[in-house]
Amino acid sequence: MRIGRFLISGKETYGFVRDGRIATKEEIISKTGIPIPLGIKEFLFDGWYGEVMSQKPDLEYKVKLSDAKILAPIPNPPKIICLAFNYMDHAKEQNLTPPTEPAIVIIPRTTLNGTNSDIVCPGFVKQLDYEVELALIVGKDCKNVEEKDAMGAIFGYMVFNDVSARDIQAQDKQFGRAKGFDTFAPCGPWITTADEIPNPQKLKLKTMVNGEQRQNSSTENMFIKIPSIIAKISKVMTLEKGDIISTGTPAGVMLNKPNAVFLQDGDKIEMEIESLGRLENTVRFVQ
């Protein structure tokens, strides 16, 4: 199932997506009689989604997707955890050896942004970069998860752009501020539930900037694989339902490239992960 959050006729809602149409929360309530909650996070992780799916409702998907503004699927995750240098090809292009333990950055939820929205960047940033990443959505609270049980902790997946100010990153010698600007984490366009993705470790992912291909790889090139990511992070911190874990980016970013062409005002970024959908965003620099 694909589940998203939307703005329709000025009103926020959520619902299921299929074939370019939406079955909204209001339609789900009408068809099932289940008084599902106002917020998508409560719907997904507090038992309501399972109750609706158990009824197998005959939904009509009345709203055209083109008539809705697509929002970031989860507006208020407990944590957004991003991995650095977790692809063999990306580490190689940076002349690095991938770390055997997750190198993580935690960024604020105010970074979250939806598809077809602007990435708004202050003018003092001079080296703005993109990173296509597979994001995991944690489906239950868990701690000290074993690798063999780790996939059971994942509710679903989405596309994630871990936008980064490389000059700030170089200045600070760490990633928090460079990745923490408002709107710097476009994601979505919706959550695809784990049952729809038989092998998340074999998904093609790519980035286009102004129609030019910049990244083209596969999640099979991750160094630390998904079960190990869940297990290793959960040994450090409790994972909570609704947490977003973004699993690193492959080769093709501008970081440390000779003659790097960083993002400019008006640039159009398209990111796609096989079976999960596409993000489209425009860069806007402001003073």
C-alpha positions, -999 to +999 in steps of 0.1 A: +000+000+000+011+036-007+001+060+020+006+098+018-003+131+033-019+158+012-034+193+010-067+192-009-087+224-013-068+240+015-074+211+039-048+186+052-057+150+050-040+116+043-049+085+025-041+057+001-026+062-034-033+040-064-030+047-101-028+084-098-058+087-074-063+091-037-087+074-013-087+101+014-092+097+052-127+109+048-135+083+022-119+056+043-141+066+073-172+067+050-165+032+036-155+015+068-172+033+096-139+033+115-133+067+132-096+069+122-076+096+138-068+131+125-031+125+123-013+101+099+013+091+125-015+078+148-032+061+119-001+042+108+013+031+141-014+029+167-034+001+152-058+020+130-041+010+097-043-027+106-079-024+115-088-007+082-068-032+061-085-061+079-118-049+065-104-048+029-126-019+021-139-014-015-125+021-019-133+043-050-101+065-049-123+096-057-096+123-057-071+128-085-035+130-073-030+160-096-056+179-076-036+175-044-004+190-030+017+162-018+032+168+017+060+151+035+044+118+046+052+121+083+054+157+097+065+148+132+088+118+134+105+113+168+139+112+151+154+116+116+186+096+115+209+098+084+239+076+076+271+089+061+294+071+036+273+039+036+278+031-001+309+015-015+310+036-046+304+069-027+331+061-002+355+052-030+349+085-048+358+103-015+389+081-011+375+067+021+369+033+036+332+028+046+328+027+083+319-006+098+296+010+123+269+035+113+282+071+111+250+089+119+237+124+118+204+134+135+186+163+118+155+183+129+120+176+116+118+211+103+140+199+075+112+178+061+097+188+028+074+173+002+077+167-035+070+196-059+081+220-031+110+244-031+143+237-013+149+271+002+186+279+008+201+310+024+223+330+001+254+325+024+255+289+014+278+285-016+281+248-021+247+231-021+246+194-028+220+166-032+220+130-020+194+104-031+187+079-003+164+051+007+146+059+039+132+034+063+101+041+084+103+024+118+069+008+126+073+000+163+093+009+194+123-013+197+157-016+214+186-041+210+171-056+179+188-087+165+196-087+128+173-117+122+144-097+136+153-063+121+131-063+090+101-068+112+107-033+127+103-016+093+068-003+084+078+010+050+101+029+027+103+062+008+127+084-012+148+109+007+170+138-005+196+145+022+204+180+010+238+192+023+256+226+024+291+213+018+309+246+026+292+246+060+301+210+064+338+217+057+337+247+081+321+229+110+339+196+105+306+178+112+272+175+095+245+188+118+242+224+107+250+216+070+221+192+068+198+209+093+184+238+073+146+241+070+133+223+038+166+204+033+150+170+035+125+164+007+109+130+011+081+108+000+063+112-022+045+087+000+053+057+022+053+023+005+046-004+030+072-031+035+050-059+022+051-042-013+089-044-014+102-080-014+139-070-014+147-034-005+184-043-009+179-045-047+163-012-057+177+011-084+180+047-074+190+078-094+192+116-094+187+140-123+196+177-121+181+198-149+176+166-169+213+155-165+219+122-147+241+127-116+235+095-096+227+060-108+232+031-085+214+004-065+207-002-028+227-035-032+258-012-030+252-003+006+281-013+028+261-018+060+229-036+050+195-027+062+191-054+089+225-045+103+216-008+102+185-014+124+204-037+147+234-015+152+214+018+157+190+001+181+220-009+203+227+028+208+192+043+210+156+032+213+140+033+178+105+047+180+075+042+157+076+069+131+114+073+132+130+079+097+163+063+090+179+074+058+205+049+047+232+068+028+238+079-007+257+064-036+284+080-059+277+110-079+274+139-055+295+170-059+314+167-026+352+169-032+348+167-070+372+187-092+353+214-110+322+205-089+290+221-102+269+228-070+232+235-071+221+269-083+189+289-079+162+274-102+178+240-105+153+212-109+161+180-090+144+147-098+151+116-076+136+082-081+139+049-063+125+018-081+090+009-069+088+039-044+081+069-066+098+102-076+107+134-058+108+166-078+120+198-062+133+232-073+162+250-056+155+286-044+182+308-029+170+336-006+188+365+010 
